[in-house]
Amino acid sequence: MHTVPEDHVEPTRPVLVNDYDSLAEAYDAANETGIQNAYYERPAILALAGDVAGRRILDAGCGSGPLFAKLRDRGAVVTGVDASAGMLEVARQRLGAGAELRVADLREPLPFPDGAFDDVVASLVLHYLEDWGPTLTEFRRVLAPGGRLIVSVDHPFAVYGIQLMEGRRPNYFETYNVTEEWTMGGRTVPMSFWNRPLHAMTDAFTEAGFRISRIGEPLPDPAARELFPDEFRSLSNSPSFLFFVLETG
Ligand SMILES: C[S@@+](CC[C@H](N)C(=O)[O-])C[C@H]1O[C@@H](n2cnc3c(N)ncnc32)[C@H](O)[C@@H]1O
């Protein structure tokens, strides 16, 4: 019989606070066609990635798979991981039975060997993590020599500005939690994320062994000007997201 020593303590895994499972289909529909993802964030990531034909790419926090699909269309060999089984179900419908998709929490070690990928893309996921250190160390481990990490996150000044406009006075220099209510597909759920100062981001990248190759603040795709005139104007004056290309070594 297997006995558990009395002093044995099961490791506790912090639970994910955000219920992406219940939003999966509605989030996917908004992401597929809305200006923020379809005409701003995704084109920017693809432009930073450049020619990806033949590259082995880990889409970390792949959600319902729209970026995975675009990278695969461009000839990359893509693997997607996400903590939300619901988001991965939608990804499976989009990408088909053969797509390499796994449930994985980016706060835990990744289920891949050292050097398995040429690029890791982390699109709009890192701001859900309070501590970037272990995750970035894992990204560094699974990248082959010369590999790249391509990141988009909520722009720290944009989040800070919204907090000020809403009457809160967070300390810019701290990493602080923000909880918003998202209403999608008739459901309202709290969404919690972490805002951190720019220097905390760049320090985390360099401490994990990355060299910063590019910091991007792109403009939205001009094709969105007529489709979303107000949001286009707003994004043309103030950014929502911040982008990084990091290199190993
Ligand atoms: C804003 S969505 C972005 C999805 C996708 N990257 C895109 O741009 O379409 C954030 C995604 O991060 C995932 N996520 C949040 N925390 C995570 C964690 N700790 N580990 C893995 N995925 C996580 C969510 O389940 C969700 O699918």
The ligand as a Gaussian input file, in Angstrom:
#p B3LYP/6-31G(d) Opt

LIG

0 1
 C       -6.457000      37.974000     -24.123000
 S       -6.444000      36.241000     -24.458000
 C       -5.293000      36.193000     -25.828000
 C       -5.399000      34.923000     -26.626000
 C       -4.484000      34.844000     -27.847000
 N       -3.087000      34.972000     -27.520000
 C       -4.876000      35.889000     -28.866000
 O       -4.194000      36.924000     -28.932000
 O       -5.852000      35.675000     -29.552000
 C       -5.469000      35.649000     -23.096000
 C       -5.305000      34.142000     -23.067000
 O       -4.339000      33.842000     -22.054000
 C       -4.746000      32.654000     -21.402000
 N       -4.106000      32.613000     -20.086000
 C       -4.301000      33.428000     -19.031000
 N       -3.534000      33.053000     -17.992000
 C       -2.833000      31.961000     -18.412000
 C       -1.866000      31.106000     -17.804000
 N       -1.467000      31.286000     -16.548000
 N       -1.364000      30.083000     -18.535000
 C       -1.769000      29.883000     -19.817000
 N       -2.664000      30.651000     -20.441000
 C       -3.193000      31.679000     -19.755000
 C       -6.248000      32.767000     -21.344000
 O       -6.855000      31.497000     -21.114000
 C       -6.564000      33.361000     -22.706000
 O       -6.784000      32.367000     -23.673000

